[in-house]
Structure formats: structure tokens, C-alpha cells
């Protein structure tokens, strides 16, 4: 009886798992961190080498600058870990958040396979990932004056990426006990849960708005892509690069929904009530930016109020019309502001030369407005609940109660 490739791969995976049974927890942790870092790095370097091999050289020779291509890919990978990419033409400091998320997803997947259910395995996995990233940054910036800041930044960001990702992978594979959560005050637990739901809905709405503007600007996107005249390999690499920057566009759209908007170049503003735009480079992804303002679009912030209403409505059984409810809502509003501010800073900086040296969001106004809109949504639903529960229902009950003889 012939064996299929699927069954062979399944048997190989079983043999690997059996061979790892009983190994020390430190080995599993090292495998998680080092594999995740090196595999994500390889995922970026491979397309760079492909482009280098397919691109014609200036002197017409067949020599390929493999080292230069690998260096570009590595620097781009470090950009996803917070280290700015500096060239002779410009500096790129806005991280490709899509690549950051992909790296975290790889950590989760590998942690599910190799990490053990222990704090030791978690700590070693986080340390090995951060150590590998720091080693790569140290090698790439060994002769640079920015070596220390680059290594420190890469290490800190790597720890922030690996810590929750490894924990999530261990929890998915082995489960976890969260008995320590009972020591956290209930108002904080409910508030953070409410904030998580609100932020998830906000980002979902921002992503849908990005898709809507991409559909509106589809002709501009197509014309921009055609004008570049790229071959199949170059077009594929451009598409991959733009894809990892899509989460940045989503964060920009979240700022747009607050009414504050964002900028792409000096003296520009993309917001629901104002559209000031200048000449932009022929990058197809920029065709997905908002192309109109005013009119009904000025009501865009109301969408975030509705999102806050929906999030609070989903947790209405855990919220009560008392001071504990008010405290949880206040914690949720604060958490939303902190996360929106952090995302705004991550999506701001430089994306190239010329006008692209200044792009992104004014994080403080956007965070404050997001907090205000969230509080308005919570307060609106809370006011309606208070009116119904404390006033309307008692009066209806009193009116329908049988009269005493």
C-alpha cells in the first residue's frame, strides 16, 4: 500500500515530538526564540536575494551582490523591530507592522510546538528571541555610531513582541491556570475586558474604512502600479512590501475616524472635514488614502461612539449602574487612550525622502479624542440604561400594580 506525502509528514512530526519528550525546559525555550527569529529573518532575506538574482547589473555582468541584498533584507527585518532603516537617500522609521505581527504569529506557532508549561521555558524563549535579534542588530551595526541605540531598541522591542506571543503559544498548547486573576480587583478586570472589546471593534471599523477607500481609489491604484513598469519579480516584492504596511494604513484610518486625521507630507491633512494633499510618490498603496472630505463624512466620529455603545452593550451583564460600573468604564476609557496613543506613535515617522519624511498622526490629540468618543458611547448607553432601569420600569411597575383595597 503506497504512502501519501501527508502521512509521511505526519509520521515525521510525531517522531520529532517523541524525540523532544523529556528534554530540559531550557532547550525548548532556546528552540522557540532562536527558530522564530531566524525563520522570520529568512522570510525577509529570501525575497531580497530573489530580486538581486533577477535584476540586471549596471555593467552587464552576471555577478550578483548577495551580501548587499542580504543586508537590505536584514535592515528591513530590524525595522520591524523598531530600528530605523537609514540609507544615503533617506531614513525610514515607520515600522512595517504587518511584518511585526507575522513575526509574533511565528513565535506563537513555534511556542505551541516546543515550549513547555513553565515560567522557565517562557523566560528562556523570550530571552533567546531577544538575544538573537540583539545579535543580528549588533552584527549589522558593528561599525556604526548608532550601534548601542540600535541594539537596545531592537532588544526592547523583541522582548515586548516575544513575551505575550510565547505566553499565548504555551496557553494554546498546554492550557494555563489564571488563579492569580482573582487577586486583581474586579473593576480592573472588567474595565480591561471592555477596553479590549472596544479597541478590537475600532480597529475592525478602521480596516473596513480602509477597504472602502481602496475600492474608491482602485483606478488610481491600478494606474500607479502600471506606471512603475515592474516585472513579475519586482511587482511581487512591491506587493509584499505594501502588504506589511497595510496595518499602518489601518491605524491612520483610525485617526481619520476620530476626526483628527493624519498627514502624509508637510502641509497635508487627511481628515473627514479637511483634505489637503500634495504630490505623492507612485506607490499604489497610497491610492487607498481618503480622496474626499466634508458633507456626510464629517459625521465619521459618530461611528466610534456607536462602536463604544456596542462594546459596552456586549458586557452589560458584567456592568452595573453603580460606582463600580463607573470605575470600570473609566479604566476602559484610559486603556483605550493609552493603546491608541501607542499605535499612533508606531504609525508615525518617516517613510522616505522628500514629502515622505513626515507622515503619521499627532498622537496626543487623537488619543484624547478617542477617549472622549469612547466615554460618550459608554455614557450614552449608561444613561439609557439608567433611564430604563431606574425610572421607566419602576413607574410602569407602579402603574400596573393592583390597587390596594
C-alpha positions in Angstrom: 0.0 0.0 0.0 1.5 3.3 -1.1 2.0 6.0 1.5 1.0 9.6 0.9 3.1 12.7 1.5 0.7 13.8 4.2 1.1 10.6 6.2 4.9 10.8 5.8 5.0 14.3 7.1 2.7 13.4 10.0 4.9 10.5 11.0 8.0 12.7 10.8 6.3 15.3 13.0 5.4 12.5 15.5 9.0 11.3 15.6 10.3 14.8 16.2 7.8 15.3 19.0 8.7 11.9 20.6 12.4 12.8 20.4 11.8 16.0 22.3 9.8 14.4 25.0 11.6 14.8 28.3 14.2 17.3 27.1 15.1 20.1 29.6 12.8 23.1 29.5 15.7 25.4 28.6 16.2 23.6 25.3 12.6 24.1 24.3 12.8 27.7 25.2 16.0 28.2 23.2 14.4 26.4 20.2 11.4 28.7 20.4 13.2 32.0 20.4 16.1 31.2 18.0 13.9 29.4 15.5 11.3 32.2 15.4 13.9 34.9 15.0 15.9 33.1 12.3 12.9 31.9 10.3 11.3 35.4 10.2 14.6 36.8 9.2 14.9 34.2 6.4 11.4 35.1 5.3 12.6 38.6 4.6 16.0 37.9 3.2 14.8 35.3 0.6 12.8 37.8 -1.5 15.7 40.2 -1.3 18.0 37.6 -2.7 15.5 36.7 -5.4 15.3 40.4 -6.5 19.1 40.6 -6.6 19.4 37.5 -8.7 16.8 38.6 -11.2 17.8 42.3 -11.5 20.3 43.3 -14.3 23.6 44.8 -13.2 24.8 48.2 -14.3 27.9 46.8 -16.0 26.1 44.0 -17.7 27.9 41.3 -15.8 26.3 38.3 -14.2 27.8 39.0 -10.8 25.1 39.3 -8.0 25.6 41.4 -4.9 24.3 38.7 -2.5 25.8 40.5 0.5 24.1 43.8 -0.3 20.7 42.1 -0.9 21.0 40.2 2.4 22.0 43.5 4.2 18.9 45.3 2.8 16.6 42.4 3.9 18.1 42.3 7.3 17.8 46.0 7.9 14.2 45.8 6.8 13.6 43.0 9.3 15.2 45.1 12.0 12.9 47.9 11.0 10.0 45.7 12.1 11.8 45.5 15.5 11.9 49.3 15.9 15.4 50.1 14.4 15.2 52.8 11.7 16.4 51.9 8.3 18.9 54.6 7.1 20.2 54.9 3.6 22.1 57.6 1.7 18.9 59.0 0.3 16.5 58.9 3.3 15.6 57.3 6.7 12.6 55.0 7.1 11.4 54.9 10.7 7.8 53.7 10.4 7.8 50.0 11.2 6.1 47.5 8.8 3.6 46.5 11.4 2.5 43.6 9.2 5.9 42.0 9.5 5.9 42.6 13.2 2.6 40.8 13.5 3.8 37.9 11.3 6.9 37.5 13.4 4.7 37.3 16.6 2.5 34.8 14.9 5.6 32.6 14.1 6.6 32.9 17.8 3.1 31.7 18.9 3.2 28.7 16.4 6.7 27.6 17.4 6.0 28.0 21.1 3.0 25.7 20.8 5.3 23.0 19.5 8.4 23.3 21.6 7.8 25.4 24.8 6.9 23.6 28.0 4.3 24.7 30.5 6.7 26.5 32.9 7.8 30.0 33.6 11.4 28.9 33.0 10.6 27.8 29.4 8.7 31.1 28.8 11.6 33.2 30.1 14.2 31.4 28.2 12.1 31.6 25.0 11.7 35.3 25.4 15.4 35.8 26.2 16.6 33.7 23.3 14.4 35.6 20.8 15.6 38.9 22.1 19.2 37.7 22.2 19.0 36.6 18.6 17.6 39.9 17.5 20.2 41.8 19.5 23.0 39.6 18.0 21.8 40.4 14.4 21.5 44.1 15.3 25.0 44.1 16.8 26.5 42.5 13.7 24.7 44.8 11.3 25.6 48.0 13.2 29.0 46.9 14.5 30.8 49.7 12.6 28.1 52.3 13.1 28.0 55.1 15.6 24.3 54.1 16.2 25.3 50.6 17.4 24.3 50.9 21.0 20.9 52.6 20.4 20.1 50.1 17.6 20.9 47.1 19.8 19.0 48.5 22.8 15.9 49.4 20.7 15.9 46.0 18.9 16.2 44.1 22.2 13.5 46.0 24.0 11.0 45.7 21.1 11.9 42.0 20.7 11.1 41.4 24.4 7.7 43.2 24.0 6.9 41.1 21.0 8.1 37.7 22.4 6.7 37.9 25.9 2.9 37.9 25.0 3.5 35.7 22.0 5.3 32.9 23.9 2.7 33.0 26.6 -0.1 32.8 24.1 1.6 29.8 22.4 2.1 28.0 25.7 -1.5 28.6 26.7 -2.8 27.3 23.4 -0.8 24.1 23.7 -0.9 23.3 27.4 -3.6 25.5 28.9 -3.0 27.7 31.8 -4.3 28.5 35.3 -5.2 32.1 35.9 -5.9 31.8 39.6 -3.8 35.0 40.2 -6.5 36.9 38.3 -8.8 36.7 41.4 -6.3 39.0 43.2 -6.9 41.7 40.6 -9.8 44.0 41.5 -13.0 43.2 39.6 -13.3 46.7 38.3 -9.9 46.5 36.7 -10.7 43.1 35.1 -14.0 44.3 33.7 -12.5 47.6 32.5 -9.7 46.0 30.6 -12.1 43.5 29.1 -14.3 46.4 28.0 -11.3 48.2 26.6 -10.2 45.2 24.6 -13.6 44.8 23.0 -13.8 48.5 22.2 -10.3 48.5 20.6 -11.0 45.4 18.6 -14.2 46.9 17.2 -12.5 50.2 16.5 -9.7 48.5 14.5 -12.2 46.4 12.6 -14.2 49.5 11.6 -10.9 51.3 10.6 -10.0 48.2 8.5 -13.4 48.3 6.8 -13.0 52.0 6.1 -9.5 51.3 4.6 -11.1 48.7 2.3 -13.8 51.2 1.3 -11.3 53.9 0.4 -9.2 51.3 -1.5 -12.3 50.4 -3.6 -13.0 54.1 -4.3 -9.3 54.7 -5.3 -9.0 51.4 -7.3 -8.4 53.3 -10.6 -5.6 55.4 -9.1 -4.0 52.3 -7.6 -4.1 50.5 -10.9 -2.7 53.4 -12.8 0.1 53.8 -10.3 1.0 50.2 -10.4 1.0 50.2 -14.2 3.2 53.3 -14.4 6.0 51.7 -12.5 6.6 49.1 -15.3 7.8 46.4 -12.9 8.4 42.8 -14.0 6.8 39.8 -12.2 9.5 39.6 -9.5 9.6 43.3 -8.8 5.8 43.5 -8.8 5.6 40.6 -6.3 8.2 42.2 -4.0 6.3 45.6 -4.1 3.0 43.8 -3.3 4.6 42.0 -0.3 6.2 45.3 0.9 2.9 47.1 0.7 1.1 44.3 2.4 3.2 44.5 5.5 2.4 48.3 5.7 -1.4 47.8 5.5 -1.7 47.8 9.3 -0.1 51.2 9.3 -2.9 52.4 6.9 -5.5 50.9 9.3 -4.0 52.9 12.2 -4.1 56.1 10.0 -7.8 55.4 9.3 -8.5 55.0 13.0 -7.1 58.5 13.4 -9.2 59.6 10.4 -12.4 58.3 12.1 -11.6 60.3 15.3 -11.9 63.4 13.1 -8.3 64.5 13.7 -6.9 62.8 10.7 -3.3 62.2 9.6 -0.6 63.7 7.4 1.4 62.4 4.5 4.0 65.1 4.0 4.3 68.7 5.2 1.2 70.9 4.8 -1.1 68.0 4.2 -4.1 66.7 6.1 -6.4 63.8 5.6 -9.5 64.1 7.8 -13.3 63.9 7.4 -13.7 67.7 7.3 -10.4 68.7 5.5 -8.5 67.2 2.6 -5.1 68.9 1.9 -2.8 66.7 -0.3 0.3 67.3 -2.3 2.3 65.3 -4.8 2.9 61.8 -3.6 5.3 59.1 -5.0 3.9 56.4 -7.3 3.2 53.9 -4.6 0.0 52.0 -5.3 -0.9 51.7 -1.6 -1.2 55.4 -1.3 -4.1 55.3 -3.7 -6.1 53.8 -0.8 -5.9 57.1 1.2 -9.1 59.1 1.6 -9.9 61.1 -1.5 -12.8 63.2 -0.2 -13.9 65.3 2.8 -16.8 67.2 4.0 -20.5 66.6 3.8 -21.7 63.3 5.4 -18.0 62.3 6.1 -17.8 64.9 8.9 -20.1 62.6 10.9 -17.4 59.8 10.9 -16.5 60.2 14.6 -20.1 59.2 15.4 -19.1 55.7 14.2 -16.6 55.4 17.1 -19.4 56.4 19.5 -21.5 53.6 18.1 -18.6 51.2 18.5 -18.3 52.1 22.2 -22.0 51.6 22.6 -21.8 48.1 21.1 -18.8 47.1 23.2 -20.5 48.2 26.4 -23.7 46.6 25.4 -21.9 43.3 24.9 -20.7 43.4 28.5 -23.9 44.7 30.1 -24.3 41.7 32.3 -20.9 42.4 33.9 -21.6 46.1 34.3 -24.0 47.6 36.9 -25.3 51.1 37.3 -23.2 51.9 40.3 -19.8 53.3 41.2 -18.0 50.0 40.3 -19.6 50.3 36.8 -18.3 53.9 36.6 -14.8 52.9 37.7 -14.6 50.1 35.1 -15.8 52.4 32.4 -13.2 55.0 33.4 -10.4 52.3 33.3 -11.6 51.2 29.9 -11.5 54.8 28.6 -8.0 55.3 29.9 -6.8 52.0 28.4 -8.3 52.9 25.0 -6.4 56.2 25.1 -3.1 54.5 26.0 -3.3 52.0 23.2 -4.5 54.5 20.6 -1.5 56.8 21.6 0.9 53.8 21.3 -0.4 52.8 17.9 -0.3 56.4 16.7 3.3 56.7 17.6 4.2 53.4 15.9 2.5 54.6 12.7 4.3 57.9 12.6 7.7 59.0 11.4 9.5 58.9 8.0 8.8 56.7 5.0 11.3 58.1 2.6 12.8 61.2 1.1 11.0 64.5 0.2 7.4 64.8 1.4 7.6 61.3 2.9 9.9 62.4 5.7 6.9 63.4 7.7 3.9 61.0 7.9 1.6 59.8 10.5 -0.5 61.1 13.4 -0.5 63.7 16.1 -0.8 61.0 18.8 -1.9 63.2 21.8 -5.0 64.9 20.1 -6.0 61.6 18.5 -5.7 59.7 21.8 -7.7 62.4 23.7 -10.5 62.5 21.1 -10.6 58.7 21.1 -11.0 58.7 24.8 -13.8 61.3 24.6 -15.7 59.4 21.9 -15.4 56.2 23.9 -16.6 57.9 27.1 -19.5 59.4 25.1 -20.5 56.0 23.9 -20.3 54.4 27.3 -22.2 57.4 28.8 -24.9 57.3 26.2 -25.7 53.6 26.8 -25.3 54.0 30.6 -27.8 57.0 30.5 -30.3 55.0 28.5 -29.9 52.0 30.9 -30.3 54.3 33.9 -33.4 55.9 32.4 -35.0 52.5 31.6 -34.0 50.6 34.8 -34.3 53.3 37.5 -37.1 55.4 36.1 -39.2 53.8 33.4 -39.5 50.3 34.7 -40.4 51.4 38.3 -43.1 53.7 37.1 -44.6 51.1 34.8 -44.5 48.6 37.6 -46.2 51.0 40.0 -48.9 51.8 37.3 -49.6 48.2 36.6 -49.6 47.1 40.3 -53.1 46.2 41.6 -54.6 48.9 43.8 -54.8 48.1 47.5 -58.3 47.9 48.9 
